Amino acid sequence: MLPGHIVTTGGLPGLVGWLVAAVLAGSAAVAVLVRSRRLRIAGLVAAIAAGSTTVALWILTPLAPSPPGYALRFGSPAPSAAVTSPVAVEVCGRMADGTSAAVPGPGRLVSMSVDGRQVAERAGGTLILEITPGSHRIRAEVLTADHRAFSPPLAIETSVAVVGLGVVTTPPPC
C-alpha cells in the first residue's frame, strides 16, 4: 500500500486488532486457569469486553470498495519515453466495451507517485509533475475521495527518462 493511503483495506486495523486479540486471549486464559473466583470473574468480564470490541471493529472498519469498472492507461507519456520536465501525465480510462471513461470519476481522485513516493493527487486525469532528470517510474492510482484504495487496486505504472527541462505540452486527449 502506498504511504499516501490513510485507511486500511478492511479487517481489523493493524495494532488495534492485535491488542484486542491479546486481551481476549489473556483474559480468557485467566478466566479458565486461575483458581480465584474474583480473578476468574474479572477475566471473564475482560474477555467479553474484548470480544465485543472485536465484533465492533469488524462492523465499523470500512472494507475496501470495488473498483469503478474501467481499466486505466496512460495517454501521456508513452511507455519508456524520453521527456522533459515538467511532465504532463494524462490518465485515461476505458470501459470493457471500449468506450472512454471519465477518470477518476465522481467521488474519486488520482494519486500520482514517482519512484514510490506520492507527489500529487487530483480530482482529474491530467497532472503536471516536476521530475528531476534521470530514469523514473510513474504510478497512477485511482482512490476514493477519502483516500481508500480499491480492491483490487486500480493502478498503472510506466517508466520515463527525463532528459532535462522544457515547456509543458498539452497531452493528447484520451
C-alpha angles and dihedrals in degrees: 000000000000120000090241092068112094102180122063122232103256134295124074115329107258111256096021091057093049093048093050091048091051092050091047093050095042096047092045089052090050091049091053105034106036119089096207110099090211094054092044090054091047090049091049092050091048091048091051091048092049091046091051090049090051091053091046092051092050090051097043101040108094117236119226111269123238116260118265095254104258134100123235130230135167114252087186141049103033116232113280090002123162105235140169125235130283090053120205108217119195117192114198132190131212127193119220090260091057098255118131121258128210109253123243093358131201116330093012140093138198117243114202124202131184116202091346096309120110108237105166146004130194142168089237139066098241119076132171113217129193104216128176120238116277139061116319142174115228119199126188121192129180112224135177116265088260091056099256118147120232121242108262094026117250100221143129135194136202137171127233137181112224106208101182144300124323144145124290111258122201109251117234115263117264 
